[in-house]
Amino acid sequence: MITFLKGNLTDALPTQAVVEVNGIGYELLIPLSSFEKLPPLGQKVTLKTQLVVREDSQTLYGFATDAERELFRLIQGVSGIGPRLALNVLSGMDVAAFKGAIASGDVKRLSSISGIGKKTAERMVLELKDKLGPSTGTAGMLGQAALSQDKTMADTEAALEALGTKSGEAQKAAQAARAMLGPQATVEELVRAALKGGK
């Protein structure tokens, strides 16, 4: 079992990374949450890994933290959810936000993730609530707030990309706009601020 890779980051996209270890390049599928934590290309990086073997493929998944990898494993344990969908979940929200949504039974928030319908979201709440442990009301509220902000940022970046901004630039512009306007800003407000900032 490959548990982690430590080497030079030679390529990085929002959904995958290539790490060179002793002259061998390993391609890993990664969630957005891990992509945001990657160093610049050419720098040293350590990624926690999970190898998923299927009849027709062997796929290596990479994570910036143990918490992300652990959650990836837990989500795959839900009936009807495979590794690609589990990766979508981690790309849709961070670990704390996901745990908050599960603890509070927030099916609406969970089903806003790409590829997750209402029934799948309900199944996740049912099967993961006990495994993730109890959460206080405050933590649940914080989780919902963080999730709302995550979705707003994702929607803002998608809108900027649709308007012709490159992916990396869209992410930076969205973050700069939120820093300027605050966490309560809407997608529309963020997009407008980001476009003005780029001129």
Contact map, one row per residue, 1 for C-alpha under 8 A:
1110000000000000000000000000000000000000000000000010000000000000000000000000000000000000000000000000000000000000000000000000000000000000000000000000000000000000000000000000000000000000000000000000000
1111100000000000000000000000000000000000000000001110000000000000000000000000000000000000000000000000000000000000000000000000000000000000000000000000000000000000000000000000000000000000000000000000000
1111100000000000000000000000000000000000000000011100000000000000000000000000000000000000000000000000000000000000000000000000000000000000000000000000000000000000000000000000000000000000000000000000000
0111110000000000000000000000000000000000000001111000000000000000000000000000000000000000000000000000000000000000000000000000000000000000000000000000000000000000000000000000000000000000000000000000000
0111111000000000001010000000000000000000000011111000000000000000000000000000000000000000000000000000000000000000000000000000000000000000000000000000000000000000000000000000000000000000000000000000000
0001111100000000001010000000000000000000000111100000000000000000000000000000000000000000000000000000000000000000000000000000000000000000000000000000000000000000000000000000000000000000000000000000000
0000111110000000001111000000000000000000000111000000000000000000000000000000000000000000000000000000000000000000000000000000000000000000000000000000000000000000000000000000000000000000000000000000000
0000011111000000001110000000000000000000111110000000000000000000000000000000000000000000000000000000000000000000000000000000000000000000000000000000000000000000000000000000000000000000000000000000000
0000001111110000111100000000000000000011111110000000000000000000000000000000000000000000000000000000000000000000000000000000000000000000000000000000000000000000000000000000000000000000000000000000000
0000000111110000111100000000000000000000110000000000000000000000000000000000000000000000000000000000000000000000000000000000000000000000000000000000000000000000000000000000000000000000000000000000000
0000000011111000111000000000000000000000100000000000000000000000000000000000000000000000000000000000000000000000000000000000000000000000000000000000000000000000000000000000000000000000000000000000000
0000000011111111110000000000000000100000100000000000000000000000000000000000000000000000000000000000000000000000000000000000000000000000000000000000000000000000000000000000000000000000000000000000000
0000000000111111100000000000000000100000000000000000000000000000000000000000000000000000000000000000000000000000000000000000000000000000000000000000000000000000000000000000000000000000000000000000000
0000000000011111000000000000011100100000000000000000000000000000000000000000000000000000000000000000000000000000000000000000000000000000000000000000000000000000000000000000000000000000000000000000000
0000000000011111100000000000111100100000000000000000000000000000000000000000000000000000000000000000000000000000000000000000000000000000000000000000000000000000000000000000000000000000000000000000000
0000000000011111110000000011111000100000000000000000000000000000000000000000000000000000000000000000000000000000000000000000000000000000000000000000000000000000000000000000000000000000000000000000000
0000000011111011111000000011110000000000000000000000000000000000000000000000000000000000000000000000000000000000000000000000000000000000000000000000000000000000000000000000000000000000000000000000000
0000000011110001111100001111000000000000000000000000000000000000000000000000000000000000000000000000000000000000000000000000000000000000000000000000000000000000000000000000000000000000000000000000000
0000111111100000111110001111000000000000000010000000000000000000000000000000000000000000000000000000000000000000000000000000000000000000000000000000000000000000000000000000000000000000000000000000000
0000001111000000011111111100000000000000000000000000000000000000000000000000000000000000000000000000000000000000000000000000000000000000000000000000000000000000000000000000000000000000000000000000000
0000111100000000001111111100000000000000000000000000000000000000000000000000000000000000000000000000000000000000000000000000000000000000000000000000000000000000000000000000000000000000000000000000000
0000001000000000000111110000000000000000000000000000000000000000000000000000000000000000000000000000000000000000000000000000000000000000000000000000000000000000000000000000000000000000000000000000000
0000000000000000000111111000000000000000000000000000000000000000000000000000000000000000000000000000000000000000000000000000000000000000000000000000000000000000000000000000000000000000000000000000000
0000000000000000000111111100000000000000000000000000000000000000000000000000000000000000000000000000000000000000000000000000000000000000000000000000000000000000000000000000000000000000000000000000000
0000000000000000011110111110000000000000000000000000000000000000000000000000000000000000000000000000000000000000000000000000000000000000000000000000000000000000000000000000000000000000000000000000000
0000000000000000011110011111000000000000000000000000000000000000000000000000000000000000000000000000000000000000000000000000000000000000000000000000000000000000000000000000000000000000000000000000000
0000000000000001111000001111100000000000000000000000000000010000000000000000000000000000000000000000000000000000000000000000000000000000000000000000000000000000000000000000000000000000000000000000000
0000000000000001111000000111110000000000000000000000000000111100000000000000000000000000000000000000000000000000000000000000000000000000000000000000000000000000000000000000000000000000000000000000000
0000000000000011100000000011111000000000000000000000000000111100000000000000000000000000000000000000000000000000000000000000000000000000000000000000000000000000000000000000000000000000000000000000000
0000000000000111100000000001111101100000000000000000000000001110000000000000000000000010000000000000000000000000000000000000000000000000000000000000000000000000000000000000000000000000000000000000000
0000000000000111000000000000111111100000000000000000000000000110000000000000000000000011011000000000000000000000000000000000000000000000000000000000000000000000000000000000000000000000000000000000000
0000000000000110000000000000011111110000000000000000000000000000000000000000000000000000011100000000000000000000000000000000000000000000000000000000000000000000000000000000000000000000000000000000000
0000000000000000000000000000001111111000000000000000000000000001000000000000000000000000011011000000000000000000000000000000000000000000000000000000000000000000000000000000000000000000000000000000000
0000000000000000000000000000011111111100000000000000000000000111100000000000000000000000000000000000000000000000000000000000000000000000000000000000000000000000000000000000000000000000000000000000000
0000000000011111000000000000011111111100000000000000000000000001000000000000000000000000000000000000000000000000000000000000000000000000000000000000000000000000000000000000000000000000000000000000000
0000000000000000000000000000000111111100000000000000000000000000000000000000000000000000000000000000000000000000000000000000000000000000000000000000000000000000000000000000000000000000000000000000000
0000000000000000000000000000000011111110000000000000000000000001000000000000000000000000000000000000000000000000000000000000000000000000000000000000000000000000000000000000000000000000000000000000000
0000000000000000000000000000000001111111000010000000000000000001000000000000000000000000000000000000000000000000000000000000000000000000000000000000000000000000000000000000000000000000000000000000000
0000000010000000000000000000000000001111101110000000000000000000000000000000000000000000000000000000000000000000000000000000000000000000000000000000000000000000000000000000000000000000000000000000000
0000000010000000000000000000000000000111111000000000000000000000000000000000000000000000000000000000000000000000000000000000000000000000000000000000000000000000000000000000000000000000000000000000000
0000000111110000000000000000000000000011111000000000000000000000000000000000000000000000000000000000000000000000000000000000000000000000000000000000000000000000000000000000000000000000000000000000000
0000000111000000000000000000000000000001111100000000000000000000000000000000000000000000000000000000000000000000000000000000000000000000000000000000000000000000000000000000000000000000000000000000000
0000000110000000000000000000000000000011111110000000000000000000000000000000000000000000000000000000000000000000000000000000000000000000000000000000000000000000000000000000000000000000000000000000000
0000011110000000000000000000000000000010011111000000000000000000000000000000000000000000000000000000000000000000000000000000000000000000000000000000000000000000000000000000000000000000000000000000000
0000111110000000001000000000000000000110001111100000000000000000000000000000000000000000000000000000000000000000000000000000000000000000000000000000000000000000000000000000000000000000000000000000000
0001111000000000000000000000000000000000000111110000000000000001000000000000000000000000000000000000000000000000000000000000000000000000000000000000000000000000000000000000000000000000000000000000000
0001110000000000000000000000000000000000000011111000000000000111100000000000000000000000000000000000000000000000000000000000000000000000000000000000000000000000000000000000000000000000000000000000000
0011100000000000000000000000000000000000000001111100000000000111110010000000000000000000000000000000000000000000000000000000000000000000000000000000000000000000000000000000000000000000000000000000000
0111100000000000000000000000000000000000000000111110000000011110000010000000000000000000000000000000000000000000000000000000000000000000000000000000000000000000000000000000000000000000000000000000000
0110000000000000000000000000000000000000000000011111000000011100000010000000000000000000000000000000000000000000000000000000000000000000000000000000000000000000000000000000000000000000000000000000000
1100000000000000000000000000000000000000000000001111100001111000000000000000000000000000000000000000000000000000000000000000000000000000000000000000000000000000000000000000000000000000000000000000000
0000000000000000000000000000000000000000000000000111110001111000000000000000000000100000000000000000000000000000000000000000000000000000000000000000000000000000000000000000000000000000000000000000000
0000000000000000000000000000000000000000000000000011111011100000000000000000000000000000000000000000000000000000000000000000000000000000000000000000000000000000000000000000000000000000000000000000000
0000000000000000000000000000000000000000000000000001111111000000000000000000000000000000000000000000000000000000000000000000000000000000000000000000000000000000000000000000000000000000000000000000000
0000000000000000000000000000000000000000000000000000111110000000000000000000000000000000000000000000000000000000000000000000000000000000000000000000000000000000000000000000000000000000000000000000000
0000000000000000000000000000000000000000000000000000011111000000000000000000000000000000000000000000000000000000000000000000000000000000000000000000000000000000000000000000000000000000000000000000000
0000000000000000000000000000000000000000000000000000111111100000000000000000000000000000000000000000000000000000000000000000000000000000000000000000000000000000000000000000000000000000000000000000000
0000000000000000000000000000000000000000000000000011110111110000000000000000000000000000000000000000000000000000000000000000000000000000000000000000000000000000000000000000000000000000000000000000000
0000000000000000000000000001100000000000000000000011100011111000000000000000000000000000000000000000000000000000000000000000000000000000000000000000000000000000000000000000000000000000000000000000000
0000000000000000000000000011100000000000000000001111000001111100000000000000000000000000000000000000000000000000000000000000000000000000000000000000000000000000000000000000000000000000000000000000000
0000000000000000000000000001110000000000000000001111000000111110000000000000000000000000000000000000000000000000000000000000000000000000000000000000000000000000000000000000000000000000000000000000000
0000000000000000000000000001111001000000000000111100000000011111000010000000000000000000000000000000000000000000000000000000000000000000000000000000000000000000000000000000000000000000000000000000000
0000000000000000000000000000011001000000000000111000000000001111110110000000000000000000000000000000000000000000000000000000000000000000000000000000000000000000000000000000000000000000000000000000000
0000000000000000000000000000000011101100000001110000000000000111110100000000000000000000000000000000000000000000000000000000000000000000000000000000000000000000000000000000000000000000000000000000000
0000000000000000000000000000000001000000000000110000000000000011111110000000000000000000000000000000000000000000000000000000000000000000000000000000000000000000000000000000000000000000000000000000000
0000000000000000000000000000000000000000000000010000000000000011111111000000000000000000000000000000000000000000000000000000000000000000000000000000000000000000000000000000000000000000000000000000000
0000000000000000000000000000000000000000000000000000000000000000111111100000000000000000000000100000000000000000000000000000000000000000000000000000000000000000000000000000000000000000000000000000000
0000000000000000000000000000000000000000000000000000000000000011111111110000000000000000010000100000000000000000000000000000000000000000000000000000000000000000000000000000000000000000000000000000000
0000000000000000000000000000000000000000000000011100000000000110111111111000000000000000000000000000000000000000000000000000000000000000000000000000000000000000000000000000000000000000000000000000000
0000000000000000000000000000000000000000000000000000000000000000011111111100000000000000000000000000000000000000000000000000000000000000000000000000000000000000000000000000000000000000000000000000000
0000000000000000000000000000000000000000000000000000000000000000001111111110000000000000000000100000000000000000000000000000000000000000000000000000000000000000000000000000000000000000000000000000000
0000000000000000000000000000000000000000000000000000000000000000000111111111000000100110010000000000000000000000000000000000000000000000000000000000000000000000000000000000000000000000000000000000000
0000000000000000000000000000000000000000000000000000000000000000000011111111100000000000000000000000000000000000000000000000000000000000000000000000000000000000000000000000000000000000000000000000000
0000000000000000000000000000000000000000000000000000000000000000000001111111110000000000000000000000000000000000000000000000000100000000000000000000000000000000000000000000000000000000000000000000000
0000000000000000000000000000000000000000000000000000000000000000000000111111110010000100000000000000000000000000000000000001000100000000000000000000000000000000000000000000000000000000000000000000000
0000000000000000000000000000000000000000000000000000000000000000000000011111111011100100000000000000000000000000000000000000000000000000000000000000000000000000000000000000000000000000000000000000000
0000000000000000000000000000000000000000000000000000000000000000000000001111111010000000000000000000000000000000000000000000000000000000000000000000000000000000000000000000000000000000000000000000000
0000000000000000000000000000000000000000000000000000000000000000000000000111111110000000000000000000000000000000000000000011001100000000000000000000000000000000000000000000000000000000000000000000000
0000000000000000000000000000000000000000000000000000000000000000000000000001111110000000000000000000000000000000000000000010000000000000000000000000000000000000000000000000000000000000000000000000000
0000000000000000000000000000000000000000000000000000000000000000000000000000011111000000000000000000000000000000000000010000000000000000000000000000000000000000000000000000000000000000000000000000000
0000000000000000000000000000000000000000000000000000000000000000000000000011111111101100000000000000000000000000000000000000000000000000000000000000000000000000000000000000000000000000000000000000000
0000000000000000000000000000000000000000000000000000000000000000000000000001000111111100000000000000000000000000000000000000000000000000000000000000000000000000000000000000000000000000000000000000000
0000000000000000000000000000000000000000000000000001000000000000000000010001000011111110000000000000000000000000000000000000000000000000000000000000000000000000000000000000000000000000000000000000000
0000000000000000000000000000000000000000000000000000000000000000000000000000000001111111000000000000000000000000000000000000000000000000000000000000000000000000000000000000000000000000000000000000000
0000000000000000000000000000000000000000000000000000000000000000000000000000000011111111100000000000000000000000001100000000000000000000000000000000000000000000000000000000000000000000000000000000000
0000000000000000000000000000000000000000000000000000000000000000000000010011000011111111110000000000000000000000000000000000000000000000000000000000000000000000000000000000000000000000000000000000000
0000000000000000000000000000011000000000000000000000000000000000000000010000000000111111111000000000000000000000000000000000000000000000000000000000000000000000000000000000000000000000000000000000000
0000000000000000000000000000001000000000000000000000000000000000000000000000000000011111111100000000000000000000111000000000000000000000000000000000000000000000000000000000000000000000000000000000000
0000000000000000000000000000000000000000000000000000000000000000000000000000000000001111111110000000000000000000110000000000000000000000000000000000000000000000000000000000000000000000000000000000000
0000000000000000000000000000001110000000000000000000000000000000000100010000000000000111111111100000000000000000000000000000000000000000000000000000000000000000000000000000000000000000000000000000000
0000000000000000000000000000001110000000000000000000000000000000000000000000000000000011111111000000000000000000000000000000000000000000000000000000000000000000000000000000000000000000000000000000000
0000000000000000000000000000000100000000000000000000000000000000000000000000000000000001111111000000000000000000110000000000000000000000000000000000011001000000000000000000000000000000000000000000000
0000000000000000000000000000000010000000000000000000000000000000000000000000000000000000111111101100000000000000000000000000000000000000000000000010011000000000000000000000000000000000000000000000000
0000000000000000000000000000000010000000000000000000000000000000000000000000000000000000011111111100000000000000000000000000000000000000000000000010010000000000000000000000000000000000000000000000000
0000000000000000000000000000000000000000000000000000000000000000001100100000000000000000010011111110000000000000000000000000000000000000000000000000000000000000000000000000000000000000000000000000000
0000000000000000000000000000000000000000000000000000000000000000000000000000000000000000000001111111000000000000000000000000000000000000000000100100000000000000000000000000000000000000000000000000000
0000000000000000000000000000000000000000000000000000000000000000000000000000000000000000000011111111100000000000000000000000000000000000000001111110000000000000000000000000000000000000000000000000000
0000000000000000000000000000000000000000000000000000000000000000000000000000000000000000000011111111110000000100000000000000000000000000000000100010000000000000000000000000000000000000000000000000000
0000000000000000000000000000000000000000000000000000000000000000000000000000000000000000000000111111111000000000000000000000000000010000000100100000000000000000000000000000000000000000000000000000000
0000000000000000000000000000000000000000000000000000000000000000000000000000000000000000000000011111111100000000000000000000000000000010001111110000000000000000000000000000000000000000000000000000000
0000000000000000000000000000000000000000000000000000000000000000000000000000000000000000000000001111111111101100000000000000000000000000000100110010000000000000000000000000000000000000000000000000000
0000000000000000000000000000000000000000000000000000000000000000000000000000000000000000000000000111111111100000000000000001100110000000000000000000000000000000000000000000000000000000000000000000000
0000000000000000000000000000000000000000000000000000000000000000000000000000000000000000000000000011111111000000000000000000100010011110000100000000000000000000000000000000000000000000000000000000000
0000000000000000000000000000000000000000000000000000000000000000000000000000000000000000000000000001111111000000000000000000000000000010100100000000000000000000000000000000000000000000000000000000000
0000000000000000000000000000000000000000000000000000000000000000000000000000000000000000000000000000111111100000000000000100100000000000000000000000000000000000000000000000000000000000000000000000000
0000000000000000000000000000000000000000000000000000000000000000000000000000000000000000000000000000111111111100000000000000000000000000000000000000000000000000000000000000000000000000000000000000000
0000000000000000000000000000000000000000000000000000000000000000000000000000000000000000000000000000110011111110000001001100100000000000000000000000000000000000000000000000000000000000000000000000000
0000000000000000000000000000000000000000000000000000000000000000000000000000000000000000000000000000000001111111000001001000000000000000000000000000000000000000000000000000000000000000000000000000000
0000000000000000000000000000000000000000000000000000000000000000000000000000000000000000000000000000100001111111100000000000000000000000000000010010000000000000000000000000000000000000000000000000000
0000000000000000000000000000000000000000000000000000000000000000000000000000000000000000000000000100100001111111100101001000000000000000000000000000000000000000000000000000000000000000000000000000000
0000000000000000000000000000000000000000000000000000000000000000000000000000000000000000000000000000000000111111110111011000000000000000000000000000000000000000000000000000000000000000000000000000000
0000000000000000000000000000000000000000000000000000000000000000000000000000000000000000000000000000000000011111110110000000000000000000000000000000000000000000000000000000000000000000000000000000000
0000000000000000000000000000000000000000000000000000000000000000000000000000000000000001100100000000000000001111111100000000000000000000000000000000000000000000000000000000000000000000000000000000000
0000000000000000000000000000000000000000000000000000000000000000000000000000000000000001100100000000000000000011111100000000000000000000000000000000000000000000000000000000000000000000000000000000000
0000000000000000000000000000000000000000000000000000000000000000000000000000000000001001000000000000000000000000111110000000000000000000000000000000000000000000000000000000000000000000000000000000000
0000000000000000000000000000000000000000000000000000000000000000000000000000000000001000000000000000000000000111111111011000000000000000000000000000000000000000000000000000000000000000000000000000000
0000000000000000000000000000000000000000000000000000000000000000000000000000000000000000000000000000000000000011001111111000000000000000000000000000000000000000000000000000000000000000000000000000000
0000000000000000000000000000000000000000000000000000000000000000000000000000000000000000000000000000000000110110000111111100000000000000000000000000000000000000000000000000000000000000000000000000000
0000000000000000000000000000000000000000000000000000000000000000000000000000000000000000000000000000000000000000000011111110000000000000000000000000000000000000000000000000000000000000000000000000000
0000000000000000000000000000000000000000000000000000000000000000000000000000000100000000000000000000000000000010000111111111000000000000000000000000000000000000000000000000000000000000000000000000000
0000000000000000000000000000000000000000000000000000000000000000000000000000000000000000000000000000000000110110000111111111100000000000000000000000000000000000000000000000000000000000000000000000000
0000000000000000000000000000000000000000000000000000000000000000000000000000000000000000000000000000000010100000000001111111110000000000000000000000000000000000000000000000000000000000000000000000000
0000000000000000000000000000000000000000000000000000000000000000000000000000011000000000000000000000000000000000000000111111111000000000000000000000000000000000000000000000000000000000000000000000000
0000000000000000000000000000000000000000000000000000000000000000000000000010010000000000000000000000010000000000000000011111111110000000000000000000000000000000000000000000000000000000000000000000000
0000000000000000000000000000000000000000000000000000000000000000000000000000000000000000000000000000011010100000000000001111111110000000000000000000000000000000000000000000000000000000000000000000000
0000000000000000000000000000000000000000000000000000000000000000000000000000000000000000000000000000000000000000000000000111111110000000000000000000000000000000000000000000000000000000000000000000000
0000000000000000000000000000000000000000000000000000000000000000000000000000010000000000000000000000000000000000000000000011111111100000000000000000000000000000000000000000000000000000000000000000000
0000000000000000000000000000000000000000000000000000000000000000000000000110010000000000000000000000010000000000000000000001111111110000000000000000000000000000000000000000000000000000000000000000000
0000000000000000000000000000000000000000000000000000000000000000000000000000000000000000000000000000011000000000000000000001111111111100000000000000000000000000000000000000000000000000000000000000000
0000000000000000000000000000000000000000000000000000000000000000000000000000000000000000000000000000000000000000000000000000001111111100000000000000000000000000000000000000000000000000000000000000000
0000000000000000000000000000000000000000000000000000000000000000000000000000000000000000000000000000000000000000000000000000001111111000000000000000000000000000000000000000000000000000000000000000000
0000000000000000000000000000000000000000000000000000000000000000000000000000000000000000000000000010001000000000000000000000000111111100000000000000000000000000000000000000000000000000000000000000000
0000000000000000000000000000000000000000000000000000000000000000000000000000000000000000000000000000001000000000000000000000000011111110000000000000000000000000000000000000000000000000000000000000000
0000000000000000000000000000000000000000000000000000000000000000000000000000000000000000000000000000001000000000000000000000000011011111000000000000000000000000000000000000000000000000000000000000000
0000000000000000000000000000000000000000000000000000000000000000000000000000000000000000000000000001001100000000000000000000000000001111101100000000000000000000000000000000000000000000000000000000000
0000000000000000000000000000000000000000000000000000000000000000000000000000000000000000000000000000000000000000000000000000000000000111111100000000000000000000000000000000000000000000000000000000000
0000000000000000000000000000000000000000000000000000000000000000000000000000000000000000000000000000000100000000000000000000000000000011111110000000000000000000000000000000000000000000000000000000000
0000000000000000000000000000000000000000000000000000000000000000000000000000000000000000000000000000000000000000000000000000000000000001111111000000000000000000000000000000000000000000000000000000000
0000000000000000000000000000000000000000000000000000000000000000000000000000000000000000000000000001000000000000000000000000000000000011111111100000000000000000000000000000000000000000000000000000000
0000000000000000000000000000000000000000000000000000000000000000000000000000000000000000000000000011101100000000000000000000000000000011111111110000000000000000000000000000000000000000000000000000000
0000000000000000000000000000000000000000000000000000000000000000000000000000000000000000000000000001000000000000000000000000000000000000111111111000000000000000000000000000000000000000000000000000000
0000000000000000000000000000000000000000000000000000000000000000000000000000000000000000000000001001000000000000000000000000000000000000011111111100000000000000000000000000000000000000000000000000000
0000000000000000000000000000000000000000000000000000000000000000000000000000000000000000000000011111100000000000000000000000000000000000001111111110000000000000000000000000000000000000000000000000000
0000000000000000000000000000000000000000000000000000000000000000000000000000000000000000000000001001100000001000000000000000000000000000000111111111000000000000000000000000000000000000000000000000000
0000000000000000000000000000000000000000000000000000000000000000000000000000000000000000000000001000000000000000000000000000000000000000000011111111100000000000000000000000000000000000000000000000000
0000000000000000000000000000000000000000000000000000000000000000000000000000000000000000000000011000000000000000000000000000000000000000000001111111110000000000000000000000000000000000000000000000000
0000000000000000000000000000000000000000000000000000000000000000000000000000000000000000000011001100100000001000000000000000000000000000000000111111111000000000000000000000000000000000000000000000000
0000000000000000000000000000000000000000000000000000000000000000000000000000000000000000000000000000000000000000000000000000000000000000000000011111111100000000000000000000000000000000000000000000000
0000000000000000000000000000000000000000000000000000000000000000000000000000000000000000000000000000000000000000000000000000000000000000000000001111111110000000000000000000000000000011000000000000000
0000000000000000000000000000000000000000000000000000000000000000000000000000000000000000000111000000000000000000000000000000000000000000000000000111111111000000000000000000000000000000000000000000000
0000000000000000000000000000000000000000000000000000000000000000000000000000000000000000000110000000000000000000000000000000000000000000000000000011111111100000000000000000000000000000000000000000000
0000000000000000000000000000000000000000000000000000000000000000000000000000000000000000000000000000000000000000000000000000000000000000000000000001111111110000000000000000000000000000011000000000000
0000000000000000000000000000000000000000000000000000000000000000000000000000000000000000000000000000000000000000000000000000000000000000000000000000111111111000000000000000011000000000001000000000000
0000000000000000000000000000000000000000000000000000000000000000000000000000000000000000000100000000000000000000000000000000000000000000000000000000011111111100000000000000000000000000000000000000000
0000000000000000000000000000000000000000000000000000000000000000000000000000000000000000000000000000000000000000000000000000000000000000000000000000001111111110000000000000000000000000001000000000000
0000000000000000000000000000000000000000000000000000000000000000000000000000000000000000000000000000000000000000000000000000000000000000000000000000000111111111000000000000010000000000001101100000000
0000000000000000000000000000000000000000000000000000000000000000000000000000000000000000000000000000000000000000000000000000000000000000000000000000000011111111100000100110010000000000000000000000000
0000000000000000000000000000000000000000000000000000000000000000000000000000000000000000000000000000000000000000000000000000000000000000000000000000000001111111110000000100000000000000000000000000000
0000000000000000000000000000000000000000000000000000000000000000000000000000000000000000000000000000000000000000000000000000000000000000000000000000000000111111111000000000000000000000000000100000000
0000000000000000000000000000000000000000000000000000000000000000000000000000000000000000000000000000000000000000000000000000000000000000000000000000000000011111111110000100000000000000000000100010000
0000000000000000000000000000000000000000000000000000000000000000000000000000000000000000000000000000000000000000000000000000000000000000000000000000000000001111111111100100000000000000000000000000000
0000000000000000000000000000000000000000000000000000000000000000000000000000000000000000000000000000000000000000000000000000000000000000000000000000000000000111111110000000000000000000000000000000000
0000000000000000000000000000000000000000000000000000000000000000000000000000000000000000000000000000000000000000000000000000000000000000000000000000000000000011111110000000000000000000000000000000000
0000000000000000000000000000000000000000000000000000000000000000000000000000000000000000000000000000000000000000000000000000000000000000000000000000000000000001111111000000000000000000000000000000000
0000000000000000000000000000000000000000000000000000000000000000000000000000000000000000000000000000000000000000000000000000000000000000000000000000000000000001111111101100000000000000000000000000000
0000000000000000000000000000000000000000000000000000000000000000000000000000000000000000000000000000000000000000000000000000000000000000000000000000000000000000100111111100000000000000000000000000000
0000000000000000000000000000000000000000000000000000000000000000000000000000000000000000000000000000000000000000000000000000000000000000000000000000000000001000100011111110000000000000000000000000000
0000000000000000000000000000000000000000000000000000000000000000000000000000000000000000000000000000000000000000000000000000000000000000000000000000000000000000000001111111000000000000000000000000000
0000000000000000000000000000000000000000000000000000000000000000000000000000000000000000000000000000000000000000000000000000000000000000000000000000000000000000000011111111100000000000000000000000000
0000000000000000000000000000000000000000000000000000000000000000000000000000000000000000000000000000000000000000000000000000000000000000000000000000000000001101100011111111110000000000000000000000000
0000000000000000000000000000000000000000000000000000000000000000000000000000000000000000000000000000000000000000000000000000000000000000000000000000000000001000000000111111111000000000000000000000000
0000000000000000000000000000000000000000000000000000000000000000000000000000000000000000000000000000000000000000000000000000000000000000000000000000000000000000000000011111111100000000000000000000000
0000000000000000000000000000000000000000000000000000000000000000000000000000000000000000000000000000000000000000000000000000000000000000000000000000000000000000000000001111111110000000000000000110110
0000000000000000000000000000000000000000000000000000000000000000000000000000000000000000000000000000000000000000000000000000000000000000000000000000000010011000000000000111111111000000000001100100000
0000000000000000000000000000000000000000000000000000000000000000000000000000000000000000000000000000000000000000000000000000000000000000000000000000000010000000000000000011111111100000000000000000000
0000000000000000000000000000000000000000000000000000000000000000000000000000000000000000000000000000000000000000000000000000000000000000000000000000000000000000000000000001111111110000000000000100000
0000000000000000000000000000000000000000000000000000000000000000000000000000000000000000000000000000000000000000000000000000000000000000000000000000000000000000000000000000111111111000000001101100100
0000000000000000000000000000000000000000000000000000000000000000000000000000000000000000000000000000000000000000000000000000000000000000000000000000000000000000000000000000011111111110100001000000000
0000000000000000000000000000000000000000000000000000000000000000000000000000000000000000000000000000000000000000000000000000000000000000000000000000000000000000000000000000001111111110000000000000000
0000000000000000000000000000000000000000000000000000000000000000000000000000000000000000000000000000000000000000000000000000000000000000000000000000000000000000000000000000000111111100000000000000000
0000000000000000000000000000000000000000000000000000000000000000000000000000000000000000000000000000000000000000000000000000000000000000000000000000000000000000000000000000000011111111100001000000000
0000000000000000000000000000000000000000000000000000000000000000000000000000000000000000000000000000000000000000000000000000000000000000000000000000000000000000000000000000000001111111100000000000000
0000000000000000000000000000000000000000000000000000000000000000000000000000000000000000000000000000000000000000000000000000000000000000000000000000100000000000000000000000000001101111100000000000000
0000000000000000000000000000000000000000000000000000000000000000000000000000000000000000000000000000000000000000000000000000000000000000000000000000100000000000000000000000000000001111110000000000000
0000000000000000000000000000000000000000000000000000000000000000000000000000000000000000000000000000000000000000000000000000000000000000000000000000000000000000000000000000000001001111111011000000000
0000000000000000000000000000000000000000000000000000000000000000000000000000000000000000000000000000000000000000000000000000000000000000000000000000000100000000000000000000000000000001111111000000000
0000000000000000000000000000000000000000000000000000000000000000000000000000000000000000000000000000000000000000000000000000000000000000000000000000000110110000000000000000000000000000111111100000000
0000000000000000000000000000000000000000000000000000000000000000000000000000000000000000000000000000000000000000000000000000000000000000000000000000000000010000000000000000000000000000011111110000000
0000000000000000000000000000000000000000000000000000000000000000000000000000000000000000000000000000000000000000000000000000000000000000000000000000000000000000000000000000000000000000111111111000000
0000000000000000000000000000000000000000000000000000000000000000000000000000000000000000000000000000000000000000000000000000000000000000000000000000000000010000000000000000010011001000111111111100000
0000000000000000000000000000000000000000000000000000000000000000000000000000000000000000000000000000000000000000000000000000000000000000000000000000000000010011000000000000010010000000001111111110000
0000000000000000000000000000000000000000000000000000000000000000000000000000000000000000000000000000000000000000000000000000000000000000000000000000000000000000000000000000000000000000000111111111000
0000000000000000000000000000000000000000000000000000000000000000000000000000000000000000000000000000000000000000000000000000000000000000000000000000000000000000000000000000000010000000000011111111100
0000000000000000000000000000000000000000000000000000000000000000000000000000000000000000000000000000000000000000000000000000000000000000000000000000000000000000000000000000110110000000000001111111110
0000000000000000000000000000000000000000000000000000000000000000000000000000000000000000000000000000000000000000000000000000000000000000000000000000000000000001000000000000100000000000000000111111111
0000000000000000000000000000000000000000000000000000000000000000000000000000000000000000000000000000000000000000000000000000000000000000000000000000000000000000000000000000000000000000000000011111111
0000000000000000000000000000000000000000000000000000000000000000000000000000000000000000000000000000000000000000000000000000000000000000000000000000000000000000000000000000100010000000000000001111111
0000000000000000000000000000000000000000000000000000000000000000000000000000000000000000000000000000000000000000000000000000000000000000000000000000000000000000000000000000100000000000000000000111111
0000000000000000000000000000000000000000000000000000000000000000000000000000000000000000000000000000000000000000000000000000000000000000000000000000000000000000000000000000000000000000000000000011111
